[in-house]
Amino acid sequence: MKVLIIIPAYNEALNIIRTVDSLKDAKLGKKYTLDYVIINDGSLDNTKEICEENNLNVINLPVNLGIGGAVQTGYKYAYYNNYDIAIQYDGDGQHDASYIKDLIKEIEDGNDIVIGSRFVKELSEFKSTFIRRCGINFLSFLIKILTGKKIYDPTSGFRASNAKIIKEFAKDYPTDFPEPDSITKLIKRGYRISEIPVKMKPRLDGVSSLTTNIFKPAYYMIKVSIAIVIAGVTTKKVGDKNE
């Protein structure tokens, strides 16, 4: 079974080597082939040079597309190279590769997409800020109202997808802050989604894109909330003759 780790990276020069090295903790059996691809999203630091100097598997985007464009590039790579499972894995080093085997098991058990959740069960010593947690709870509530399904961590970027979802995302993926929007669409389209508890690590170097501008968190909440509502209202179930 071919598994691809998609690592979007923007200005992650201080983290990217450590992130790739952490994949050794996945400890998958011989049944699986585990590969990775870094999507360098037009970084302004020396992420590109570090990847190339260390012979890392990297796609260098000529301009910054944002997280949605970077991740979709990874899904296109997975689709055209016939991977069975694709796993998003942030370039900042906050995800724990030891949970990759658990994400894969959920896919093998019949789920189409699996979310590594910080909140379905409290495991992490690292905690989000109170404001961010309130925002995540609001998005979770909004998705529940629109779809009838409770998603505890709709903003998690640690997710595994099967071949059907790889094909979907290769064709169509939200541009900005895509996780809540894409999850809403998948629920409405009738795909099977699960969450498993995971630990997250604190970022050791660099800063989150949401902290670079004091207005960005508010912009994020407004834009994502609107996107969720539109997705919840307009998305048709797979096979719907009116789709």
Secondary structure, 3 states (H helix, E strand, C coil): CEEEEEEEECCCCCCHHHHHHHHHHHCCCCCCEEEEEEEEECCCCCHHHHHHHCCCCEEEECCCCCHHHHHHHHHHHHHHCCCCEEEECCCCCCCCHHHHHHHHHHHHCCCCEEEEECCCCCCCCCCCCHHHHHHHHHHHHHHHHHHCCCCCCCCCCCEEEEHHHHHHHHHCCCCCCHHHHHHHHHHHCCCCEEEEECCCCCCCCCCCHHHCCCCHHHHHHHHHHHHHHHHHHHCCCCCCCCC
